[in-house]
C-alpha cells in the first residue's frame, strides 16, 4: 500500500505536466478560463498562494503580472520544473509541501489562495477537510479561495467509452450509484453539489462554481476536430460567458469553485 505522496510522485514522474495547459485546446481553455476568474477577484499586486502548483504555469504567469506569489507543490519532479522555469522572478517563492499541512504559513497571510490540483488526489474525508481548512486559514478575511475539482461524470464520459464502461463504473461509483473516493483511483471526481457541500460549515461564502474546459477533451479525440486560432479566441470568449450555467457543469472535466472568507463578526 503506497502512500499518496508515493503514488503521485510515481505518476507525475512519468507524465509531462508542464505541457498540459498549453499542448491541447482543452488545456488552453482551462488555463484561459481559470486566469479570467483569477483576474476577476485578485487585486493588483495581490499576495497569492498556489497550493498544488504543478510546474508553475499559473504561479509564474501571475508573478510576471506583478503579483507576490508563493507556490507549494508536493511532487518533486513538478517542483524541479517550477524552480527552473521561475528563475529570475524575485516575487516568486516555491516550496515542497502538502495541501493538508500549510503550517509554514501564518493565519491570514494571503489575499488569494489557489488550490488547483490537490482536490483531484485527496481521498480520505479527514485529508479533504484539512486541505480545505488550511487554505481558508492562511487566507485573509475578505480574501478569496479558489478550489479546482473534477467531475465524476466527465471522468466517465472521457475515459470509459472504450470497451471498459463496467470497469469505470465499478471504480468510481458504488452499486447504489454513490460516488467513490479512494487513492487507487489516482484521480477522484465529485458531483457538483457534493463538492459544494464540503464547505457548508466552513467560514466562507461561495461566490460561484464554473466549468473551465467544457467538452473539449472529448472533441479533440475526433480526427475531424479543427479550430483555428481566431475561432478558438471566439470560442473561449463564448465559453466564458456560459461557464457558470448549472446545466452545463456536469459535462466539464475541470471545475472551479470560488469562495470569499468571511470577515470577523465584530467588523
Secondary structure as the mmCIF struct_conf table of DSSP 4:
data_model
#
loop_
_struct_conf.conf_type_id
_struct_conf.id
_struct_conf.beg_label_comp_id
_struct_conf.beg_label_asym_id
_struct_conf.beg_label_seq_id
_struct_conf.end_label_comp_id
_struct_conf.end_label_asym_id
_struct_conf.end_label_seq_id
HELX_RH_AL_P HELX_RH_AL_P1 UNK A 4 UNK A 12
TURN_TY1_P TURN_TY1_P1 UNK A 13 UNK A 14
BEND BEND1 UNK A 15 UNK A 15
HELX_RH_3T_P HELX_RH_3T_P1 UNK A 17 UNK A 19
TURN_TY1_P TURN_TY1_P2 UNK A 20 UNK A 22
BEND BEND2 UNK A 23 UNK A 24
HELX_RH_AL_P HELX_RH_AL_P2 UNK A 25 UNK A 41
HELX_LH_PP_P HELX_LH_PP_P1 UNK A 42 UNK A 43
TURN_TY1_P TURN_TY1_P3 UNK A 44 UNK A 45
STRN STRN1 UNK A 47 UNK A 51
BEND BEND3 UNK A 52 UNK A 52
TURN_TY1_P TURN_TY1_P4 UNK A 54 UNK A 55
BEND BEND4 UNK A 56 UNK A 56
HELX_RH_AL_P HELX_RH_AL_P3 UNK A 57 UNK A 64
TURN_TY1_P TURN_TY1_P5 UNK A 65 UNK A 66
STRN STRN2 UNK A 68 UNK A 73
BEND BEND5 UNK A 74 UNK A 74
HELX_RH_AL_P HELX_RH_AL_P4 UNK A 76 UNK A 85
TURN_TY1_P TURN_TY1_P6 UNK A 86 UNK A 88
TURN_TY1_P TURN_TY1_P7 UNK A 90 UNK A 91
STRN STRN3 UNK A 92 UNK A 96
STRN STRN4 UNK A 98 UNK A 98
TURN_TY1_P TURN_TY1_P8 UNK A 99 UNK A 100
STRN STRN5 UNK A 101 UNK A 101
TURN_TY1_P TURN_TY1_P9 UNK A 103 UNK A 104
BEND BEND6 UNK A 105 UNK A 105
TURN_TY1_P TURN_TY1_P10 UNK A 107 UNK A 108
STRN STRN6 UNK A 110 UNK A 115
BEND BEND7 UNK A 117 UNK A 117
HELX_RH_3T_P HELX_RH_3T_P2 UNK A 118 UNK A 120
BEND BEND8 UNK A 121 UNK A 121
BEND BEND9 UNK A 124 UNK A 124
HELX_RH_AL_P HELX_RH_AL_P5 UNK A 125 UNK A 137
TURN_TY1_P TURN_TY1_P11 UNK A 138 UNK A 138
STRN STRN7 UNK A 139 UNK A 150
STRN STRN8 UNK A 151 UNK A 151
HELX_RH_AL_P HELX_RH_AL_P6 UNK A 152 UNK A 159
BEND BEND10 UNK A 160 UNK A 160
BEND BEND11 UNK A 162 UNK A 163
HELX_RH_AL_P HELX_RH_AL_P7 UNK A 165 UNK A 172
STRN STRN9 UNK A 173 UNK A 173
TURN_TY1_P TURN_TY1_P12 UNK A 175 UNK A 176
BEND BEND12 UNK A 177 UNK A 177
HELX_LH_PP_P HELX_LH_PP_P2 UNK A 178 UNK A 178
STRN STRN10 UNK A 179 UNK A 179
HELX_LH_PP_P HELX_LH_PP_P3 UNK A 180 UNK A 180
HELX_RH_3T_P HELX_RH_3T_P3 UNK A 183 UNK A 185
BEND BEND13 UNK A 186 UNK A 187
STRN STRN11 UNK A 190 UNK A 190
HELX_RH_AL_P HELX_RH_AL_P8 UNK A 192 UNK A 197
TURN_TY1_P TURN_TY1_P13 UNK A 198 UNK A 201
BEND BEND14 UNK A 202 UNK A 203
STRN STRN12 UNK A 204 UNK A 211
BEND BEND15 UNK A 212 UNK A 213
TURN_TY1_P TURN_TY1_P14 UNK A 214 UNK A 215
HELX_RH_AL_P HELX_RH_AL_P9 UNK A 216 UNK A 220
TURN_TY1_P TURN_TY1_P15 UNK A 221 UNK A 221
BEND BEND16 UNK A 222 UNK A 222
TURN_TY1_P TURN_TY1_P16 UNK A 223 UNK A 224
HELX_RH_AL_P HELX_RH_AL_P10 UNK A 229 UNK A 242
TURN_TY1_P TURN_TY1_P17 UNK A 243 UNK A 244
HELX_RH_3T_P HELX_RH_3T_P4 UNK A 246 UNK A 251
BEND BEND17 UNK A 253 UNK A 253
STRN STRN13 UNK A 254 UNK A 261
HELX_LH_PP_P HELX_LH_PP_P4 UNK A 262 UNK A 264
TURN_TY1_P TURN_TY1_P18 UNK A 265 UNK A 266
#
